[in-house]
């Protein structure tokens, strides 16, 4: 949990998520304008919550298996995973405060 956004793929997703207690995954695509608007917020949260939350991004076009597994039908979708299980999700663009409030419910 270095404060950097981790790039997740179908091949590394399970390993990365299982090694971290609390994970925020940004399911996105490069062509998606709301996803681009969400990117700086996700990067800020990765820095601010370093050591508490692992923040990862998964490109749904390049990693369809994981996107399908989580039933991602709209992007951006932010999924909160605690101890390997999805506990929350935000679909669509959300302001930083809403994402922070969602994550803080799961911080101990």
C-alpha positions in Angstrom: 0.0 0.0 0.0 2.5 2.5 -1.2 0.1 5.3 -2.1 0.4 4.5 -5.8 -2.5 3.2 -7.9 -1.9 -0.5 -8.7 -2.8 -1.6 -12.2 -4.9 -4.7 -11.9 -5.4 -7.4 -14.6 -7.3 -10.6 -14.9 -4.1 -12.4 -14.1 -3.0 -10.5 -10.9 -6.4 -9.5 -9.5 -7.0 -12.4 -7.1 -3.5 -12.3 -5.7 -3.4 -8.6 -5.1 -6.8 -8.4 -3.6 -6.2 -11.4 -1.3 -3.0 -9.8 0.1 -4.8 -6.6 1.2 -7.5 -6.2 3.8 -9.3 -3.2 2.2 -9.2 -2.6 -1.6 -10.8 0.1 -3.8 -11.0 -1.0 -7.4 -11.8 1.5 -10.1 -13.3 -0.4 -13.1 -12.7 1.9 -16.1 -12.0 2.3 -19.8 -9.6 4.7 -21.5 -12.3 6.0 -23.8 -14.8 6.8 -21.0 -14.9 10.5 -20.1 -16.5 10.1 -16.6 -13.7 7.5 -16.0 -11.1 10.2 -16.9 -12.8 12.6 -14.5 -12.7 10.0 -11.8 -9.0 9.2 -12.3 -7.5 12.2 -10.3 -9.8 11.5 -7.4 -8.8 7.9 -7.3 -5.1 8.9 -7.4 -5.5 11.4 -4.6 -7.3 8.8 -2.4 -4.5 6.3 -3.1 -2.0 8.8 -1.7 -4.1 10.0 1.2 -5.1 6.6 2.4 -1.7 4.9 1.8 -1.2 2.1 4.4 -5.0 1.8 5.0 -6.5 1.1 1.5 -4.9 -0.4 -1.6 -6.3 1.4 -4.6 -6.3 -0.4 -8.0 -7.5 0.3 -11.5 -8.8 -2.4 -13.8 -9.4 -1.6 -17.5 -12.6 -3.4 -18.4 -11.8 -3.6 -22.1 -8.4 -5.4 -21.5 -9.7 -7.5 -18.6 -13.2 -8.8 -19.4 -13.1 -11.8 -17.1 -12.8 -9.8 -13.9 -15.2 -7.2 -15.1 -17.8 -9.9 -15.9 -17.2 -11.6 -12.5 -18.1 -8.4 -10.7 -21.0 -7.7 -13.1 -19.7 -4.4 -14.2 -22.4 -3.0 -16.6 -21.5 0.7 -16.3 -18.3 2.6 -15.9 -16.7 4.0 -13.9 -17.7 1.6 -11.1 -15.8 1.7 -7.8 -15.9 -1.5 -5.9 -14.8 -1.7 -2.2 -13.5 -5.1 -1.2 -12.8 -6.0 2.4 -11.2 -9.3 3.3 -11.7 -10.6 -0.2 -15.5 -9.8 -0.4 -17.3 -7.0 -2.1 -18.8 -4.8 0.6 -19.8 -1.7 -1.4 -19.9 -0.1 -4.8 -20.4 3.3 -6.4 -21.5 3.4 -10.0 -20.8 6.5 -12.2 -18.8 9.6 -11.4 -18.8 10.5 -7.7 -17.2 13.5 -5.9 -14.2 12.7 -3.7 -16.2 13.3 -0.5 -18.7 10.5 -1.4 -15.9 8.0 -2.1 -14.1 8.9 1.1 -17.2 8.5 3.1 -17.9 5.1 1.6 -14.3 3.9 2.3 -14.2 5.3 5.9 -17.1 3.0 6.8 -14.8 0.1 6.3 -11.6 1.5 7.9 -11.0 0.2 11.5 
